[in-house]
Amino acid sequence: MMKKIAIIGATGMLGEPVTKAFINEGFDVSLLVRNVNKAKQIFPSNVRLVQGDLRDIESIGQFLSEQEGLYLNLSVKQNSGKSDFQPEREGLDHVLQIAKNNTTVTRIGYLSSLIHLYQGQNGFDWWAFDLKQEAVSKIKNSGLPYSIFYPSTFMENYDKGSYRQGKNIVLAGTSKYKMYLISGNDYARQVVKTFQRDNGNNEYVIQGKEGFTADEAAKVFVENYTKEKLKIMKAPMALMSFMGLFSNKFNYGAKIVDALNNYPEKFEAEKTWLDLGEPQTKFIDYIQNV
């Protein structure tokens, strides 16, 4: 059974629970990190830390030495532009170059997204979603066995992520379809299971058991969150789109919200649950335990 796992993107909101799940299951974990001190505060001392980033091919080679599995949690920074260095484009190219030719890596796991499949629907066009689709193609064509994950919206977004702004849950436009919210911990257990199975090439839709529109989820979160009083704020979608003409960050926010509001998500996680187990976390339980 595979026991050595290398993880890129371990200290982020979604990378941390995945990394801890691998540790708890007895994997020998190695992390590529920019900030070693930050990683030391999050993870136990037996985790191997290699300082570097995806621009540095030499550090990637050192990092992947003698590893068996590789998990990638990459993203587009909100304030970046199409022509900037992108971890899921140039960074992924560097990783695949090393992984294919100079390592013992036998499986790649990659965190994609479900809403990037909205690209091309209803005239929607965004370079960041093109980038994500190209990343999937690169991994599939790498010649290495892969597990690719397409998650719905994470529950963490209402506490630590894009919806939470200080004491406000900020929404924009109208959420038309229910999202099957998934917790980071449930997703993490499913990721670990794919490396324990180490079985062929797989693509998994990651969804929870309960569906909410963004507005419904915000209402549930505010009503059940006990640490402080939160309010729901609605921002005009037209204003976000206008601000996006002048700011990469606002453009990112407008595009993500547009896709979240309009992607016709339906339940597709039957195969995932059969192979990797059902998620256990209900949204209200997540809220009461954050």
N, C-alpha and C positions, 0 to 999 in steps of 0.2 A: 504494500500500500504506500502511496505517495506520502512523504512526511516533511519534505522541505518546501516551503512556500516563500516566494519573494513578492512583496506588495509595494506598489507605487501609488501614492495618494492615501496613506494610512492615517494621517492626522486630521483629516477633514470630517465633516458631519456624518458622512456615510462610510468613510474609510475606517473610522475608529471602531464601530461595532463589528465590522467584518474582521478586522485584525484581531480584536479580542476573542472573537469566536474561534478563529484558527488557533490562537494560543490556548484557549480552554479545551480544545480537542487534541492537544498534544503535538501540534505541528512545530517544527523548527522554523521560526519566523525570522525573515530578514526584511528590513525596510530601507528604501531609498528616501532620504529626507534632506530638506534644505536646512532645517533647524534641529540640530541634534538635541539641544537642551529641552526644547518643547516636547520632542518625542520621549525623552527620558522621564518627563513628568507624567506622561500618559500611560506608558507601557512598562512592564517589568524589566528588570536588569538582564534577563537572559535573552532578550530580543536583540538580534544583531542589527546594528545601525550603520549604514553607509552614507556619508555626507556627499551630496551631489544633486544634480538635477538633469532634466531630460535634454538639455543643450549639450551636455558633456558626455560624449560617447565613452571616454575612458572610465568615468565613474560608473556608467551603466554596465560596462564589461566586468568591472570589479564586483559590482553588486550581484550580477546574475551568475557569477562563478559557482559551479556545483549545485545550482538550484534545480528543482524538479518541476515546480509549478510557478506560475506567474499570474498575479491578479492586478488588473489595471483599473484604477479609479481616477479618471482624467476628466477635465472639464474646460470649458471656455470661460475665461475670466470676464466678468460683466463689463469691465471698462476697456476691454481689448477690441481691436478691429481685425478685419479680415486679413490684412497684410502683416499683422504682428505674429511673432512666434506663437504657435498653438501646440499645447501638449498633445492634443488628439490628431495632429497632422505631422509636423516636423518631429515632435517628441516621439510619437508612435513609430515613425519611420526609423528613428535611431534605435528604439527598443527592438523592433522586429529584425533589424539588420544584425544586431548582436545575438538575439535569441535564436535565430535560424542558423547562424554560422559558427558561433563560438561558445555555445553553452550546452548543458545537459537538460534544458527545459523541455518538458514533454506535454505541457498543457498551458493554454492561456485562458484566463477568465477576464471578461471585459464588461464593465458597467456602461450600457448605452442608455436609452430612454424609450418610453412608449410614444410620447407625444412627438418625437422627431419624425414619426411616420405621417404626421400631418403635412409635411412638405409636399407641395404640389396640389393640395386640396383647397378648393374655394379660392384659387389664385394666390395662396400663401407661398412666399418665396423668401428664404433667409439663408445666407451663406453658412451660418453655424449649423443648421440642420443638414445642409449638403456635406459639410465636414464630417458630421457624425455618420452619415450614410457611407461616405468614403472610408471612414475608419473601420466600419464593419466589413466592407469589401476587402480591405487590406488584410485584416485578420483571417478572413475566410480563405484568402488566396496565399497565405503565408506558408502553407504546408504543415503547420503545427496543429494538433488537435485543439479544439476551442470550445468554450462555453460562453455564450453571449447572453446577457441579461437585459430585458426590456421592462423596467419597472414603471408602474403607475406612480402617482404622487406619493411621496413619503410623508408619514405623519409628522416627522420632525420639521417639515417646512412650516408648520403652524406654531412651532415653539422656537426653533433655532434658525429657520431658513427664510425663504423669500417672502412669505406672507406676514411674518412678524417684524414689525418696526416699532421698537420701544414698547410702549404700552398699548399699541394698536395692532389689530389684524387688518391689513390693508388689502382691499379687493378693487378690481376695476372691471368695467364691462359686465356682461351677463354670462354666467357659467351655464352652458346648455346641457351638459351631459354629466352623469355621475362618474366619479373617479373611485376606483377600488383601492382605498388608502392602505398602504403597507408600512409596517414599522421597520426601522433599521435593523433591529435585533432579529425579527423573523426573516428578513432578507439575508442577513448574515448567515443564519443557520442553513439556508438553502444554498448559498454560495459554497460553504464548506462541504456540504453534501456532494456537490458536483466533483470536487477534487478527491473526495473519498471514493466515489464511484469510478472516476477516471475512465469514462465509458464513451468513446467515440466523440463525434461533433454534435453539439446541442445548442439550441436557441430556446430560451425560456422567457415567457411573459410572466412578470412578477406582479401579483395582485393580492390584496387582502380580501376578506369575506364581506365587507360592508361597503356599499356605494354611497357617496355623497357628492352633490355639487359643491363647488368652492364655497358658495354662500351657506349651504347647509352645514358644512364642516366648520366654518368659522363660527357659526351660531352655537354649535355643540361645544367647540373649544372654549369660547368665552363663558358659556353658562357653567362649565364644569372645572375651569381652571381656578385654583384656590390660592395661589401664591400672591397674586395681586389682581386688582381690578383692571380688566382689559376692555377696550372698545373696538367695534368694527367701523372702519372708515372705508368709504367708497370713493375712488379716484376716477375722474372722467377718462374714459379710454382715449378720446380724441386728444386730450391734453397730454397724456403719456406719449402718444404717437407723435405729436408736434414737438415735444421736448426731445424725442429721439432723433430728430433731425439735427440736433446740436450736440448730443451727448451719446457716446457709446453705451454708457450705463443705462440711460433711459430707453435707448433703442432696444437693448437687450431685454429690459423689463417689459416693454410694450410687445415685443415679439413672443416672449414666453407666455405672457398673459393671453394674448390672442390665440396661441396654440392650445393652451390649457382650457380656455373657454369654449373652443370650437371643435377640438378633436373628438370624434364620435367613439369614445371608448366603450368597449363591450367586454364582458367577462370572457377571458381566453386562457385562464391559468390551469385548466384541468390537467394537462400533461405535466406541468410544473409540480402540482400537488401530488400527482401520482409518483413522480420520480424523486422529488425532494422533500415531500412532506407538506402538510397544510400549515399556513400561518396561524398563530395562536392569539395574537394581540388584538383586542377590540379597541376602537378609537377612544372610547370613554375611559378604559383602563389605562391606556397610554397617557391621557391627559392627567389623570389623577395621580400618576406616578412620576411625572417629570419634575 
